């Protein structure tokens, strides 16, 4: 496998700002949430591989929303992040893509593609959609093949509502991916009419080999009914990546 380490996206210089809209000059500034918490957004670049040949096709941005405390920081869970207001989620999404763009501009080698996670909530509003589409276009101009938009929190969203968002971002991206937390096959197939070109999800942690194969068969086969491409993260080993490829996954992330 063409191994590559997870790459820290270097923080932009930013001073804290409270309840101010992000600006082009400083989209990554820490900000204060409506309930008085001080948070900041960090991101890492994690390599993603084509499943059959295990050749690297680019990186995905993994965002982290950090709660700042007097004695350090704690990472907010995905559920806690989803409970932020729509304006706060937009700030998180804009900061995430800004960090990715900063990294792409600083690299001398041009990457093939970049997977950018964006909340469905941000893309479903006109203001957020307008700002994020502009940033996706900018990121796409910095990679060889194009940027991949990964829509977070797709679970439970009506397919027709997802289709509206997909229709907007599809013309400016290489792929539109729906990111799922629920990998129950019945939940996955409900997205058949959402217009998604790919689905993505994480491998559950701490599965034995037999448990992994049972889970992978159900999740990947169901996902192939919905979309042509299936991206599975956290495979852990090349051997498990091979299992996923045999079942029909198109791309894997080992870490």
C-alpha positions as CSV (number, residue, x, y, z in Angstrom):
1,X,0.0,0.0,0.0
2,X,1.1,3.5,-0.8
3,X,1.2,4.5,2.9
4,X,1.0,8.1,4.0
5,X,0.7,9.5,7.5
6,X,-2.2,11.6,8.8
7,X,-1.1,15.2,8.3
8,X,-1.9,17.9,10.7
9,X,-3.5,21.0,9.1
10,X,-1.5,23.9,10.4
11,X,-3.6,26.3,12.4
12,X,-4.1,29.8,10.9
13,X,-3.2,32.7,13.1
14,X,-6.4,33.9,14.7
15,X,-7.4,35.8,17.7
16,X,-10.7,34.9,19.6
17,X,-13.8,36.6,18.4
18,X,-17.2,36.4,20.0
19,X,-20.4,35.9,17.9
20,X,-19.0,37.5,14.8
21,X,-19.5,36.2,11.3
22,X,-16.4,34.6,9.8
23,X,-14.5,36.8,7.4
24,X,-12.4,35.9,4.4
25,X,-9.3,37.2,6.3
26,X,-9.9,35.1,9.5
27,X,-12.5,32.3,9.0
28,X,-10.8,30.1,11.6
29,X,-10.9,32.4,14.6
30,X,-12.1,30.8,17.8
31,X,-15.7,31.9,18.6
32,X,-18.1,31.9,21.5
33,X,-21.3,29.9,21.1
34,X,-24.7,31.1,22.2
35,X,-24.4,29.3,25.5
36,X,-21.1,31.0,26.3
37,X,-18.6,28.2,25.3
38,X,-15.4,29.1,23.6
39,X,-14.6,26.8,20.7
40,X,-12.2,26.5,17.8
41,X,-12.0,24.2,14.8
42,X,-8.9,22.1,13.9
43,X,-8.5,19.6,11.0
44,X,-6.3,16.8,9.9
45,X,-5.7,15.3,6.4
46,X,-6.1,11.6,6.3
47,X,-5.2,9.6,3.2
48,X,-7.9,7.7,1.3
49,X,-7.1,4.8,-1.0
50,X,-8.7,3.2,-4.0
51,X,-9.9,-0.1,-2.6
52,X,-8.8,-2.6,-5.2
53,X,-5.3,-1.4,-6.0
54,X,-4.7,0.5,-2.7
55,X,-3.4,3.5,-4.5
56,X,-3.9,6.8,-2.8
57,X,-6.5,9.0,-4.5
58,X,-6.2,12.0,-2.2
59,X,-7.0,13.0,1.4
60,X,-10.1,13.6,3.5
61,X,-10.4,16.4,6.0
62,X,-11.2,15.3,9.5
63,X,-12.6,18.2,11.4
64,X,-12.5,18.5,15.2
65,X,-14.4,21.1,17.2
66,X,-12.5,21.8,20.4
67,X,-14.0,23.3,23.6
68,X,-11.5,25.5,25.2
69,X,-11.1,25.3,29.0
70,X,-8.9,27.1,31.5
71,X,-6.8,23.9,31.8
72,X,-6.8,22.6,28.2
73,X,-9.3,21.5,25.6
74,X,-11.9,18.8,25.1
75,X,-13.2,17.6,21.7
76,X,-16.9,17.9,21.2
77,X,-18.6,14.7,20.2
78,X,-20.4,14.5,16.8
79,X,-23.7,14.7,18.7
80,X,-22.6,17.8,20.6
81,X,-21.5,19.4,17.3
82,X,-24.9,18.6,15.7
83,X,-26.6,20.5,18.6
84,X,-24.8,23.8,17.7
85,X,-27.0,26.4,16.1
86,X,-27.2,26.7,12.3
87,X,-25.0,29.8,12.4
88,X,-22.4,28.1,14.5
89,X,-22.4,25.0,12.3
90,X,-21.8,27.2,9.3
91,X,-18.8,28.8,11.1
92,X,-17.5,25.2,11.8
93,X,-17.9,24.3,8.1
94,X,-16.2,27.4,6.8
95,X,-13.3,27.0,9.2
96,X,-12.9,23.4,8.2
97,X,-12.7,24.1,4.5
98,X,-10.5,27.1,5.1
99,X,-8.0,24.9,6.8
100,X,-8.0,22.5,3.9
101,X,-7.5,25.3,1.4
102,X,-4.6,26.7,3.5
103,X,-2.9,23.3,3.5
104,X,-3.4,22.8,-0.3
105,X,-1.9,26.2,-1.0
106,X,1.1,25.5,1.2
107,X,1.9,22.1,-0.4
108,X,4.3,22.1,-3.3
109,X,2.8,18.9,-4.7
110,X,-0.7,19.1,-6.0
111,X,-3.0,16.4,-4.6
112,X,-5.4,14.4,-6.7
113,X,-8.5,15.2,-4.7
114,X,-9.7,16.4,-1.3
115,X,-12.8,15.2,0.6
116,X,-14.4,18.1,2.4
117,X,-17.0,17.4,5.1
118,X,-19.9,19.9,5.2
119,X,-23.0,19.8,7.4
120,X,-26.3,19.2,5.7
121,X,-27.8,22.0,7.8
122,X,-25.3,24.5,6.4
123,X,-26.0,23.5,2.8
124,X,-29.7,23.5,3.2
125,X,-29.8,27.2,3.9
126,X,-29.4,29.8,1.2
127,X,-26.7,31.9,3.0
128,X,-24.6,28.9,3.9
129,X,-25.0,27.3,0.5
130,X,-23.8,30.4,-1.2
131,X,-20.7,30.8,0.9
132,X,-19.8,27.1,0.9
133,X,-20.2,26.7,-2.8
134,X,-17.7,29.5,-3.4
135,X,-15.2,27.8,-1.0
136,X,-15.7,24.4,-2.7
137,X,-14.9,26.0,-6.1
138,X,-11.7,27.4,-4.6
139,X,-10.7,24.1,-3.1
140,X,-11.5,22.3,-6.4
141,X,-9.1,24.6,-8.3
142,X,-6.2,23.5,-6.0
143,X,-6.5,19.7,-6.7
144,X,-6.0,17.8,-9.9
145,X,-9.2,15.8,-10.2
146,X,-11.6,18.0,-8.1
147,X,-13.0,18.3,-4.6
148,X,-15.4,15.8,-3.1
149,X,-18.2,17.1,-1.0
150,X,-19.1,14.9,1.9
151,X,-22.5,15.8,3.4
152,X,-22.6,15.1,7.1
153,X,-25.6,14.3,9.2
154,X,-27.4,12.7,6.2
155,X,-29.1,10.2,8.5
156,X,-32.8,10.8,8.7
157,X,-32.9,13.6,6.1
158,X,-35.8,13.1,3.6
159,X,-34.4,11.9,0.3
160,X,-36.1,14.8,-1.5
161,X,-34.4,17.3,0.7
162,X,-31.0,15.7,0.2
163,X,-31.6,15.7,-3.5
164,X,-32.1,19.5,-3.5
165,X,-28.7,20.0,-1.9
166,X,-27.0,17.4,-4.1
167,X,-28.3,19.1,-7.2
168,X,-26.7,22.4,-6.2
169,X,-23.2,21.1,-5.4
170,X,-22.9,18.3,-7.9
171,X,-21.9,20.5,-10.9
172,X,-18.9,21.9,-9.0
173,X,-17.6,18.7,-7.4
174,X,-16.0,15.4,-8.4
175,X,-18.5,13.5,-6.2
176,X,-21.2,14.2,-3.7
177,X,-21.1,11.8,-0.8
178,X,-23.6,11.2,2.0
179,X,-21.9,10.5,5.3
180,X,-23.8,8.1,7.5
181,X,-23.6,7.3,11.2
182,X,-26.2,4.6,11.1
183,X,-25.0,1.7,9.0
184,X,-28.1,-0.5,9.5
185,X,-28.9,-1.8,6.0
186,X,-32.5,-0.7,6.3
187,X,-31.5,2.8,7.2
188,X,-29.0,2.9,4.3
189,X,-31.4,1.9,1.6
190,X,-33.9,4.7,2.5
191,X,-31.5,7.0,0.7
192,X,-32.0,5.4,-2.7
193,X,-33.8,8.5,-4.2
194,X,-31.5,11.1,-2.7
195,X,-29.3,11.5,-5.8
196,X,-26.1,10.7,-3.9
197,X,-23.2,9.5,-6.0
198,X,-21.4,7.9,-3.0
199,X,-22.0,6.9,0.6
200,X,-19.4,6.9,3.4
201,X,-19.2,5.6,6.9
202,X,-16.8,4.5,9.6
203,X,-16.0,0.9,10.6
204,X,-17.4,0.2,14.1
205,X,-14.4,-0.1,16.5
206,X,-13.2,-3.2,18.3
207,X,-14.9,-5.8,16.0
208,X,-13.4,-9.3,15.7
209,X,-12.7,-10.6,12.2
210,X,-16.0,-12.5,12.0
211,X,-18.0,-9.6,13.4
212,X,-16.3,-7.3,10.9
213,X,-17.1,-9.4,7.9
214,X,-20.8,-9.7,9.0
215,X,-21.1,-5.9,9.5
216,X,-19.2,-5.1,6.3
217,X,-21.3,-7.4,4.2
218,X,-24.6,-5.8,5.4
219,X,-23.4,-2.2,5.2
220,X,-21.5,-2.3,1.9
221,X,-24.0,-4.3,0.0
222,X,-26.8,-2.0,1.1
223,X,-24.8,1.0,0.2
224,X,-24.1,-0.3,-3.3
225,X,-27.9,-0.3,-3.8
226,X,-27.9,3.4,-3.2
227,X,-24.8,4.7,-4.8
228,X,-22.1,3.6,-7.2
229,X,-19.2,4.5,-4.9
230,X,-18.8,3.4,-1.2
231,X,-16.1,4.9,1.0
232,X,-15.3,3.1,4.2
233,X,-13.0,4.7,6.8
234,X,-11.2,3.1,9.8
235,X,-10.6,-0.3,8.2
236,X,-7.5,-0.6,10.4
237,X,-5.5,-3.0,8.2
238,X,-4.9,-3.7,4.5
239,X,-6.4,-7.1,4.9
240,X,-9.7,-5.6,6.1
241,X,-9.5,-3.1,3.2
242,X,-9.3,-6.2,0.9
243,X,-12.5,-7.6,2.5
244,X,-14.2,-4.3,1.9
245,X,-13.0,-4.2,-1.7
246,X,-14.2,-7.7,-2.4
247,X,-17.7,-6.7,-1.1
248,X,-17.8,-3.7,-3.5
249,X,-16.4,-0.8,-1.5
250,X,-14.7,1.6,-3.9
251,X,-12.4,3.5,-1.5
252,X,-11.0,2.9,2.0
253,X,-9.3,4.8,4.8
254,X,-7.1,2.6,7.0
255,X,-6.8,5.0,10.0
